[in-house]
């Protein structure tokens, strides 16, 4: 079974768990998973133990319970993570998180392609500018493409705005030929 198929199945499971919960919403679960992933990013050793398929279930379960207590996750999130741990699928957590965010997102999804990685401050500025222009929330996927000489290419919905040097040169060529 492919990685995305597995992640989609668990995404559906956690959504059902949240719907059945009397206290937790899917937004609570998304927020919890985001916090868990951030916590694991900060502690590489903890992440290695919590995510490794080689670590016995009881040890992983104990580590996850400590993390749950540390950042106060909902019961639904804790039950879901322990389900992933028990089925050796915790490595899918990041993909599941992205799928949940995509499913729960009501704004515009865009890609922003440049020849180099943008730092977080620039990304925040890009997202704010795009959201202001579109009058909607914007989720941006950043892509690094070394073939772009400079500038950027923005894609959203069916639109493509090519602000790269290659795109500008192409436009100049078209103007000269017409």
N, C-alpha and C positions, 0 to 999 in steps of 0.2 A: 504494500500500500504506500502511495507517495506521501511525502511529508505534508504537503498542503491538504490532502484528503484527510489525514489524521488530525491535523490542526482544525479543519472545518468541523469535524465530528465533535471534538472537544469544545469548540466554540459554541456549537449548538447545545451541548450538555450544560455548559455553565450558564447559558442564557435561560434554559429551562429551570435550572436550580434557582436562579435569581427571580424568575417569575413565580415560582412556588414559595419563595421565602416571604414571610410576613413582615420582615424587618429590613431586608437588603434589596437594593435595586441593582440593575445592571451597571448603572453609573457608579455605585459604591464599589462594585467588583472591579470595574475598569480602573478606578482611582487606586484601589488596593494593589492591583497587579502592577500598576505603574510604580507605586512606592516600593513594592517588593523588588522589582527589576532595578530600580535606582539603588536600593540597599545592597543588592548583590553586586552591582557595579562598583560600589565603594569598598566592598570587602571581597577581594579575589579568593582568599582562602575559604571563606564561608561559601562563596559561589561554587567553588570547586567541589566541596563536600556535598552541598545541597543539590547540585545538578548532575553529579557523576553517576553513571549507571553501575559503576564498580563498587560504590559504597553501599553497604547493606541497608535495607529498608528501615530497620529500627533506628539506626544512627541518623539517616536522612530525616526521618520523621521527627526525631528529637531536635535536630538543627532547625527544621522548619518551624516547629512549635516555639522555639526561642525567638526566631525572627518574627513570628506572628505576635508574640507578646511585646516585643520591642517596638513594633510600629502599629500595633492595634488594628489588625485586619478584621473584617466581618466574618461571621461564622460561615457564610456561603463561600467566601473566598478561601478560607482555611480548609473547608471540606473539599473544595475543588482542587486546591494544590495537593492535598494529601491523596486524592484520587489520581492525579497525574504522577505523583511520586510512586504510588503503589503499582501503577501500570508502566513504570519506567518511561513516561512521556513528558517529564518535566522539562526536557530540552526543547519542547515545542512551545514553551510559555511565551517567548517573545513574539512568535508568529501568531499565536492565539490572541495576544494583547493587540497586535496590529489589526487583526481581523475584527476584533470587538470594536476597536476605535472606528474602523471604516464602516462597520455596520451601523454604528450609533451616531455617525457624523452627518449633519444636515447642511453642511456648507459646500464650498467649492474645493475640489481636489486639483492641485496644480503640480507641474514639475518645473524645476528651475535648473537648467543645465549650464554649467560653466566649465572652464578648463582646469579649475583648481577647487579645492575644498574651501567652503566659506566658514568662517568662525561663527560661533553662536550669536554674537552681537549683530553681525551682518544678516544672519538668517532671521533674527527677530525683526530687524528693520524691513527686510524684504516681505516678511509675512504681514507686518503692519501696513506697509504701502499697498500690497495687493488687496488686503481686506478693505482698506479705505476706497480703493478704486472700484472694487466689485460690490461694495456695500453688503458683504456677506462674510461669515467666518471662512477662513482659508486654511487648508492643510497642504503643506508644500513638501514634496519629495525632492531632495537635492541630489543631482546627478553630476558626477565629474566625468567629463569627456575630453580627453587630451587632444582630440582632433579639432576642437574649437580653438581658433587662434586667440580670441579675446572676446569680451562681451558675454552675453548670455542668450539663452533661448528659453522662453516661457511658454508652457503649454497648459491649457485648461479647457475642459469640455472639448469642443471641436475646434478651438482656436489655437493658433501658433503665432507667437510674436518673436521673430528672429532678430535679436539685437546684437548678434555676433558680428565680428569683423567680416567673416565670410558672407554672411547675409547682407551686410551693407554693400560689400563689393559686388555681389550678385545684383542688387538693386541698381547700383550705378551702371553696371554693364547693360541691364535691361533698358534703362533710360537712354543710354548712348545709342543702343541699337534701334530704338523706336523713333 
